[in-house]
Amino acid sequence: MGSDFIRFEHRMAISVSLTNLALELPAANDDPGAGAVVVFWGAVRAMEEGRELTGIEYEAHQAMAEHQMRLVAEGAAAKFGVRDILLHHRTGFVPVSEPSVVVRVSSGHRGAAFDASQWIMNELKRVVPIWKRPVFKEAALPANA
């Protein structure tokens, strides 16, 4: 009366990227041990401070920002015991409705994946040197418009 067990070996994967290219939805996760995959897609909204935007200009110190992003991802992995983390942020001008950040967290259970995703976004805003400058619609109009 033996039991057959299938053991899935899994090595934690972290993907961190700071790019001026448009972000894409991450590929499907093929980890059979991940019971939950949470994807957060942070898009530029149309209004800020009650004013209409055309987009947001993001700047960063590339090496320092990517280093801090990796530390945030590693911290989330240790704190929440998740299986994989993808953290990509865009720089340069990002128009309204386009994503400036994407986070994907896979975990054995949904609670850890949701908690880690929220924690990652909070830490990203708190410690990663990425600066944003809103570009307002009225500022983009010519003076005689």
Secondary structure, DSSP 8 states (H G I E B T S, - for coil): ------------EEEEEEESS----------TT-SEEEEEEEE--SEETTEEEEEEEEEE-HHHHHHHHHHHHHHHHHHH--SEEEEEEE-EEEETTSEEEEEEEEESSHHHHHHHHHHHHHHHHHHS-EEEEEEEHHHHS-TT-
